[in-house]
Amino acid sequence: MKLDFYKYQGTGNDFVMIDNRSKSFPKENTNIIPKLCDRHFGIGADGVILIENDTGFDFKMIYFNADGSQTFCGNGGRCAVAFAKELKIINSKTNFSAFDGAHFATIEKDIISLKMKDVDEILVHENSIFANTGTQHHVELVDDLDNFPVFKKGKKIRYSYDDPGSNVNFVQQISPSTFRVRTYEKGVEDETLACGTGVTAVAIAMHKTKKTDHNLISLPVEGGNLEVSFTEKNGVYKNVFLKGSALLVFKGNTSI
């Protein structure tokens, strides 16, 4: 079967994008996903995103990690919005559905601002914070992020959580409103250049633990810069927006 695809990236988080409104892609065969994501023998990506029709929404986003597991992805969501505009499904704003529910987003040139889910349960431990911002995230402050063993430590922590495990974010504070982040992602099983749900968890965790009193947080990642804004009342975080670039890299076709 010939497959037309687009390749997008959001601050280095890269995705194979497929227009599946015709429902021709065999998504039940998840063995296809790792093959498409393989960086040596496939297209190469952190995940695969399908765009489908959905009654009541502009479109439905279906996200697969590189291992074939399903979840929500913040940078993937931003890239899905850019892709939907490329397909002329939407223009400057959208409401779409995803694994964790409904999302709203706006588009200004190549900058996508994506509304994330409300977060009302943040678990603060002695040396870490845990929150679900669309998927599971462990957040931990470190002193020297450049030399920190992200892969080794991240993999260990990722499997210390009950199934399906947790993404792991290591954080270094740069200024009162700036936090640099490196992330080990479950499903990819490696460090990625960015993680949208991860930086969202970091911004909320740093506010929750009073490392910052700002509600607009700058988050440099290995692949660029992201911003997270929110409102907070009585420990509940609402109007959470993830903002950053989403760009088309190339498009092509392959056989599956």
Secondary structure, 3 states (H helix, E strand, C coil): CEEEEEEEEECCEEEEEEECCCCCCCCCCCCHHHHHHCCCCCCCCCEEEEEECCCCCCEEEEEEECCCCECCCHHHHHHHHHHHHHCCCCCCEEEEEECCEEEEEEEECCEEEEECCCECCEEECCCCEEEECCCEEEEEECCCCCCCCHHHHHHHHHCCCCCCCCEEEEEEEEECCEEEEEEEECCCCEEECCCHHHHHHHHHHHHHCCCCCCCEEEEEECCEEEEEEEEEECCEEEEEEEEEECEEEEEEEEEC
